[in-house]
Protein backbone atom coordinates (compact mmCIF):
# COMPACT_ATOMS: atom_id res chain seq x y z
CA UNK A 1 0.00 0.00 0.00
CA UNK A 2 1.43 3.41 -1.02
CA UNK A 3 -0.04 6.66 0.27
CA UNK A 4 -3.30 4.83 0.96
CA UNK A 5 -3.45 3.24 -2.50
CA UNK A 6 -3.43 -0.49 -3.02
CA UNK A 7 -1.05 -1.48 -5.81
CA UNK A 8 -2.56 -3.97 -8.23
CA UNK A 9 0.16 -4.71 -10.80
CA UNK A 10 -0.60 -5.48 -14.40
CA UNK A 11 -1.44 -9.22 -14.76
CA UNK A 12 1.80 -9.84 -16.70
CA UNK A 13 3.95 -7.97 -14.18
CA UNK A 14 5.53 -9.87 -11.30
CA UNK A 15 5.21 -6.96 -8.86
CA UNK A 16 5.26 -3.19 -8.59
CA UNK A 17 8.74 -1.96 -7.69
CA UNK A 18 10.46 1.27 -6.74
CA UNK A 19 12.53 2.88 -9.49
CA UNK A 20 14.02 6.26 -10.36
CA UNK A 21 12.34 8.16 -13.15
CA UNK A 22 11.75 11.46 -14.84
CA UNK A 23 8.06 12.31 -14.55
CA UNK A 24 6.08 14.92 -16.41
CA UNK A 25 3.53 16.46 -14.10
CA UNK A 26 1.49 19.66 -14.47
CA UNK A 27 1.91 20.55 -10.78
CA UNK A 28 4.30 19.37 -8.08
CA UNK A 29 1.52 18.31 -5.67
CA UNK A 30 0.73 15.05 -7.51
CA UNK A 31 0.88 11.63 -5.87
CA UNK A 32 0.32 9.49 -8.97
CA UNK A 33 0.94 9.89 -12.69
CA UNK A 34 -0.08 7.98 -15.83
CA UNK A 35 2.52 5.51 -17.06
CA UNK A 36 2.84 7.52 -20.29
CA UNK A 37 4.22 10.44 -18.22
CA UNK A 38 7.02 8.36 -16.66
CA UNK A 39 10.44 7.55 -18.08
CA UNK A 40 12.29 5.00 -15.94
CA UNK A 41 16.03 5.68 -15.64
CA UNK A 42 18.99 3.86 -14.08
CA UNK A 43 19.54 6.04 -11.00
CA UNK A 44 18.83 9.34 -9.29
CA UNK A 45 21.79 11.07 -10.95
CA UNK A 46 20.40 10.22 -14.40
CA UNK A 47 16.94 11.44 -13.40
CA UNK A 48 18.40 14.73 -12.17
CA UNK A 49 20.46 15.15 -15.36
CA UNK A 50 17.39 14.57 -17.58
CA UNK A 51 15.01 16.73 -15.54
CA UNK A 52 13.66 19.94 -17.06
CA UNK A 53 11.53 21.74 -14.43
CA UNK A 54 10.78 24.63 -16.80
CA UNK A 55 8.89 22.11 -18.97
CA UNK A 56 7.45 20.22 -15.97
CA UNK A 57 9.82 17.20 -16.07
CA UNK A 58 11.02 16.30 -12.56
CA UNK A 59 13.31 13.62 -11.11
CA UNK A 60 11.45 11.21 -8.84
CA UNK A 61 11.36 7.83 -7.15
CA UNK A 62 8.23 6.00 -8.24
CA UNK A 63 6.56 2.66 -7.63
CA UNK A 64 4.57 0.80 -10.23
CA UNK A 65 3.15 0.26 -12.64
CA UNK A 66 -0.23 -0.37 -11.09
CA UNK A 67 -3.70 -0.49 -12.58
CA UNK A 68 -6.10 2.17 -11.31
CA UNK A 69 -9.75 1.47 -10.60
CA UNK A 70 -10.47 3.07 -14.00
CA UNK A 71 -8.13 0.61 -15.73
CA UNK A 72 -5.33 3.11 -16.37
CA UNK A 73 -1.72 2.14 -15.69
CA UNK A 74 -0.21 4.47 -13.09
CA UNK A 75 3.00 5.09 -11.19
CA UNK A 76 2.85 6.40 -7.62
CA UNK A 77 5.37 9.05 -6.61
CA UNK A 78 7.36 8.08 -3.51
CA UNK A 79 9.80 11.03 -3.63
CA UNK A 80 9.70 14.02 -5.94
CA UNK A 81 12.97 15.91 -6.15
CA UNK A 82 11.46 19.20 -7.33
CA UNK A 83 13.82 21.46 -5.39
CA UNK A 84 17.13 20.24 -6.85
C-alpha positions in Angstrom: 0.0 0.0 0.0 1.4 3.4 -1.0 0.0 6.7 0.3 -3.3 4.8 1.0 -3.4 3.2 -2.5 -3.4 -0.5 -3.0 -1.0 -1.5 -5.8 -2.6 -4.0 -8.2 0.2 -4.7 -10.8 -0.6 -5.5 -14.4 -1.4 -9.2 -14.8 1.8 -9.8 -16.7 4.0 -8.0 -14.2 5.5 -9.9 -11.3 5.2 -7.0 -8.9 5.3 -3.2 -8.6 8.7 -2.0 -7.7 10.5 1.3 -6.7 12.5 2.9 -9.5 14.0 6.3 -10.4 12.3 8.2 -13.1 11.7 11.5 -14.8 8.1 12.3 -14.5 6.1 14.9 -16.4 3.5 16.5 -14.1 1.5 19.7 -14.5 1.9 20.5 -10.8 4.3 19.4 -8.1 1.5 18.3 -5.7 0.7 15.1 -7.5 0.9 11.6 -5.9 0.3 9.5 -9.0 0.9 9.9 -12.7 -0.1 8.0 -15.8 2.5 5.5 -17.1 2.8 7.5 -20.3 4.2 10.4 -18.2 7.0 8.4 -16.7 10.4 7.5 -18.1 12.3 5.0 -15.9 16.0 5.7 -15.6 19.0 3.9 -14.1 19.5 6.0 -11.0 18.8 9.3 -9.3 21.8 11.1 -11.0 20.4 10.2 -14.4 16.9 11.4 -13.4 18.4 14.7 -12.2 20.5 15.1 -15.4 17.4 14.6 -17.6 15.0 16.7 -15.5 13.7 19.9 -17.1 11.5 21.7 -14.4 10.8 24.6 -16.8 8.9 22.1 -19.0 7.5 20.2 -16.0 9.8 17.2 -16.1 11.0 16.3 -12.6 13.3 13.6 -11.1 11.4 11.2 -8.8 11.4 7.8 -7.1 8.2 6.0 -8.2 6.6 2.7 -7.6 4.6 0.8 -10.2 3.2 0.3 -12.6 -0.2 -0.4 -11.1 -3.7 -0.5 -12.6 -6.1 2.2 -11.3 -9.8 1.5 -10.6 -10.5 3.1 -14.0 -8.1 0.6 -15.7 -5.3 3.1 -16.4 -1.7 2.1 -15.7 -0.2 4.5 -13.1 3.0 5.1 -11.2 2.8 6.4 -7.6 5.4 9.1 -6.6 7.4 8.1 -3.5 9.8 11.0 -3.6 9.7 14.0 -5.9 13.0 15.9 -6.1 11.5 19.2 -7.3 13.8 21.5 -5.4 17.1 20.2 -6.9 
